[in-house]
Amino acid sequence: HLVKANAHQYLGDSQSMARSLVLSQTMSPGEGWLANGRLRLGLPVYADLPADAAAAVAADVALLASSRRSAAWLARLYLRQDKSPEVLLRLLDTLPDGAKANVLAEIRAATRLR
């Protein structure tokens, strides 16, 4: 379903892209590498997503923030967010302190390497 979401985005069909994001998250909610791909699609258009797709994006942020290893993906997404890093920050702000600490530690580590 993630491949379909990418195709729908490429074709400019935002409604079908959002439906495919939801289906992808429903079918594989615990797969970090897929969550990373869904976030690359969903974060830039988060404000325009229907409620179910926005909830899927929020669930993927929570999944990736839950461990230090997967938080590195969120750190990279945050550092690459040209358009709206505030969306990611707003979603992170709703998470428990431990999850926030994972992402913050990875952002710090990534910026030290630059």
Residue pairs with C-beta under 8 A, 6 or more apart in sequence:
1 20
1 21
1 23
1 24
1 27
2 20
2 21
2 24
2 34
2 37
2 38
2 41
4 16
4 20
4 23
4 24
5 17
5 20
5 21
5 24
5 38
5 41
6 37
6 41
8 14
8 16
8 17
8 20
9 17
9 41
14 45
14 48
15 50
17 41
18 49
18 50
18 52
18 53
19 53
21 38
21 41
21 42
21 49
21 53
21 56
21 57
22 52
22 53
22 56
24 34
24 38
24 56
25 35
25 38
25 56
25 59
25 60
26 56
28 34
29 59
29 63
30 63
32 63
32 64
32 70
32 73
35 60
35 63
35 64
35 70
35 73
36 60
36 64
36 73
36 77
38 56
38 57
38 60
39 57
39 60
39 61
39 64
39 73
39 74
39 77
40 77
42 49
42 53
42 54
42 56
42 57
42 60
43 57
43 77
43 81
43 84
43 87
43 88
44 81
44 83
44 84
46 54
46 57
46 84
46 87
47 84
47 87
49 57
57 91
58 91
58 94
61 74
61 88
61 91
61 92
61 95
62 95
62 99
63 70
64 70
64 71
64 73
64 74
65 71
65 74
65 92
65 95
65 99
65 100
65 102
65 103
66 99
66 102
67 102
68 102
68 105
68 106
71 99
71 102
71 103
71 105
71 106
72 106
72 109
72 110
74 88
74 92
74 103
74 106
75 103
75 106
75 107
75 109
75 110
76 110
77 88
78 85
78 88
78 89
78 103
78 107
79 107
79 110
79 111
81 87
81 88
92 99
92 100
92 103
93 100
